Amino acid sequence: MTVLVVEDDPNVLAFVDRMLTYGGHTVLAAEDPDDARFVLTEHGGPIDVLLCDIVLPGANGLDFARAIKKDNPTVKIVFMTGLIHQSPKVLRSGLGPVLHKPFTAAELLKVIGDA
């Protein structure tokens, strides 16, 4: 699967990139929605999963995910957050599950595999 990961914490982004690559996935990594749009353009192909932080600098991960879903209706979405109080709002959107930080490699690979 091709997974677009949008995460502003470079340590979390590197961890997710390594674990998903180890799990056999193609990873497109971005630090924010603007970077993600650039990465998508450069990639030039479809993505299977968007793994997106809910809270990003100057942006809202939920809004970004809605925009990606509008342009790519078949993309699966998984959110991640360290702010558990953000989860109910995101879950109500119906766009996808929420992975709570900190998470393990096994939890990450399971939620992406389930997507």
N, C-alpha and C positions, 0 to 999 in steps of 0.2 A: 504494500500500500504506500501511496505517497501522502505524507503528513506535513501540513503546514503548521509550524509551531510558532505562536506569537507570545513572547514572554520577555518582560523588561529586566528581570534579574539575570545577569550573565551566568551566574553559577547554576541556577535552575535550568536555564536554556541549554547550557553545555551538558548537564546531567541528562536531560530529556533527549537531546540529540544523540548522545552516546548510547543510551539504553534502547531507543527506538531503532537506531542503526544496527546495534547488536541483535535486536529482534527481527532483523531482515527488512525493515521498512526504509523507504527513501524519505529523507528529512529535508524540508525547506525551513530554515530557521530565520526568524525575524524578531527584532526588539520592540517594534511598535507597528500600528496599522499602516503607516506610510511606508515603512521598510517592507512590510508584508506585501503591499501592493506592488512594489518594485520587484520583489522576489518572484511573485506570481507572474509578472510580465516577462521577466528574464527566463523563468521556467518554461513558459509558453504552452504548457499542457495542463490537463486536469489534475485536481487533487482529490483524494478520497476522503481525507479527514482533516478538519481544522481543530487543532488543540490550542485553545486561547485562554490566556489569563483574563480574569474578569476586570481587574483594575489595572489600567495601563496609564503611563504618563500622558496627560492631556487627552485621554480617550477612554471610551467605555467598551470593554470587550464584548458585551452583549450587543451593542449597536453595530460593532464591526462584524460580528458573526451574522447578524441579520442581513447586512449588506452582501456578505459573501454568499449566504444561502440564496439570496434573491438572484444573484448572478450565476450561481451553481446549485440548482435545486437538488441535485443528488448527493451533495457533499454531506458527510456526517460531521456532527459538531460535538466536541467534548470541551468543557470548561475546566479551568483549574483556578484555585484561590487559596490564599492563606487566611482570608477573612470569611469565616464561616457564616457570618450574618448576611453575606451577599448571596448565599446559596438559594434560599427560598424564592427570591425574585427571579433568578435565572432558571430554576427548575420550573416555575410557573410559565416561563416562555415556551416550554415544550421543545426547545431546540436541541437539548441534549443533557447528558449527565454532568455532574460536577465532581471533580477529583480534588480532594482537600490536601493542601500542603501541610506538612511534609508528607510525601508519599514514597513508597518503595518502588523499585524497578518492577517487581511482580505486579503491583497494583496498576502501574502505568501500562504495562504490556497487556494486562487483562482488559482494562477499559478501552484501549485502542483496538484490541482484537474483537471485543464485543460490538464495537461501533460498526 
